């Protein structure tokens, strides 16, 4: 039985056409599953009953069991989802006033080895399939629906793993998420974050997703210390890509800069960053480092963060301070994957709840 959530509309049309059936049935299926949120073939009433039976034997619409949910003081929720081979994927739901953002994972573990990131400490287990990537969105949607909460409106590929190190499956997932007969998400509602694997980024069209590059330093020595991948994809290569990026008039690359105490948070660092990005069509997200017992780094004082921010403002950059959500439940930037290291956030965090798979999927 094939996992439905890994099929693009064109692949589904081909499979249905191979049965000798009308290809428009594929579009009907997409609309039932993605537009209307129906995961029961028996209720797809504009499809003949005999064909519904065939589809139920061909395709699986199972969502991933939720092993654990952890609710943060800030209103966000981290879900631990279980794959068919018993690995755990962590996703984070972040509600705001006008939207609900879902942070999804693309790999189990990560091979980039960034020193400030917990996920990098667990090494690389495997890539997630397109079905597992899309499945995170569907599982979160079902979780929110059953809880009577607002649906997901935005998706950020900022969870476990490096999206560009799993480019084929990520590209397939993007096609499914954006299909007008599917979830119909605008590329402006999807952000794809990379450490700067520019060879993969070059394969994406300007309307694939909003591109965010994790920069974190303005000089190669500091960046290579923090992010070993810089030895292959240096700041110079990243800047060449950014300057040559062809997007719409509204399209800007986002540069993410994690501020780490005593490492990259001085006014000299801010000046180097401003000099580096002068003339580049971009915006900057400053992210104060989220501490973990698995790394040696510390979070800078708020005054240092504000001074760094103000300097960039005075240099006429579009820059915001992005305080990460879910820090108290290990759901913030750089914290996902603690369970693989035998650790977890403070178990006394409020509203922590264990949830069985049967409770979620029933």
Phi, psi and omega in degrees: 000131184268145179282117185301323188290354177261003184261124169288165180299320181295320177293322178294319176300318180296318181293319179290322177297325179295340177277354184084015182258162180294135183293337181295344176297331178296318179294323176298316179298314179304315183293320178299314187284312188267311181290314186262352176068031181260121182249022181236110182303329184295338183263005182273079198288344178269009174249133180307143184302320180296323179287325175301320179296319177297314181298322181295335178273338182273321192236141175260131175250022182291134171273165181280135176300143176264113181281329184202146169233140180230120183263128182272158176299335183272004177097350178278162182225131174259129177248136173257114183255143184255127178278172180298330179261024169070020169276166180243132174249135177252132176231156182231128176261125185233095179282142173229185185299313188248003182202165174233117183259136177247124176266117184251159179257155180238347178217161169263108190083194181195143179259006183285331173069028178299131190291338183267000189248127179297320182303322179295336181289336184272356181077189184254125177264300176189166173285152169273143176286165176301322179296323179288327178290308178295325180300329176297320180294316182292319179297317178296321179298317180294320178300313181293321180297314181293334178273358181070029183252166181295147183283168177293133177244335183226149179231134174239128175273076184227015181274214182294132174098169179253112184305321184284350174273359178223046194299321184296312181290325178294317180297319177297316179299319178299319178301317181291316183295329185264349183302134183296335175271355179258232180283343173056047178271129174294149178300336179289345179266001182236126177243130181247117183257133181226154173286355178113032176283085192292334178299319177289318181299327180293339181280346181273143174282164181296339181254023174284314182187166170288130183265128174238132180245127179280105186265295168073356174193155181253003176229148186295326181298310180293318182293322178294326176295318181281323188226096183304335180297342180298338178292336177261319181242084186287170177301322179299317179294321179294318179294323176299318178296314183297319181290332181264001184293125182260106178232188176283176180299329182272351186280127174225141173285139174264132173254123178264134184226105178280120181274120183241129185304126175073004182247310186214025189247013182275167176295330174297321176296320179297319178296316179299320180294316179297317179297320181296319188264359178301128180089355179265130179285103189201171164228162186237130171254118174267126184238104175302134186302138177263111186296154176209148177291351182265359177229161185266358188275163181233157178280136179287159175294150183300326179299321178294320178298314181295322179294318178300313180299313183296322179299316181293324176300317181293340175268011172070031174268152168276112188215136177231155172266118182255099176284121185294146179268153173074026182299324185284352178238019178068031182249006184274171180308125178086000184255348186292142176102010181301328182300329179289339181263006179082013180236174180201164175296174179308115183294348179271005178302146188292150171062026175288134185218128172278137180229131179277157180300322183293327178293327185277318189267352182287000000 
